Amino acid sequence: VVATSSALGNTNYGSNWDLGPRYAGPLPFSESTATTWAHQLASFDFIQVYEVTNVADKETNLHVFDTAEPLGSASISDNENSYLFSGNDISAIAIDIGGETFYGWVSRPIKDQGKVVAFYMWTDSDFSSLQDAIADGNQDGDSDPSDNRGFILVVNQARFEAAWIALPGGSLAEIGSSSDRVDNALNSLLPVNTIQIRAISEFLQVCRMVRRAKKGRKFQARMRGAMCWTTT
């Protein structure tokens, strides 16, 4: 098998793969499987999360949080059929923040000397699903930040701690955030080899599925820049 970082399924509303010219029969599985294969959802794991204690507006650029009350690690996914994030701000599912799942917007990267150390995410009590957050469009449609919650999703703990400013009289600290694009900041942190391995793994799954469905008959499957085939 020769493979690239291309993905299976449907990306940017176009199918990424097809059965090659050696196989002229109908698809051995449903058309929807061929074109909407849930191949890779953009996702990222964060090593630590803190909840902000000041206003959690959609574009708050100074975040106060309690350094003594970290919420543990968490992950996000944008539920899109692409292994890359896309958008100046990103609608996302945040999984297992303090044992809860939240739907909201990752709207601001947090940097230290140009290096991404964390991200700011906000959610509204009106968001009971990712579709609710997407429909809001990162506008906070009820114009009421009092029912919002904000979180700091940490990428680099050591640099994050070096960048925060401790506030007097306790364990509170503050840190500023940037208006730079979120997708560029997140995608720059995704390991290239992980993307490639995911694509190859997904492609091999389809090869195995086709081979089983055709019961050993000759076929060829192809995706952009890659193909697999058997004659046994």
Helices and strands as residue ranges (DSSP letters): E 10-11, E 14-15, E 17-19, H 31-36, E 41-46, E 48-51, E 62-66, E 74-81, E 90-97, E 100-112, E 115-124, H 130-136, G 145-147, E 148-154, H 157-163, E 165-166, E 172-176, H 182-187, H 192-214, E 219-223, E 226-230
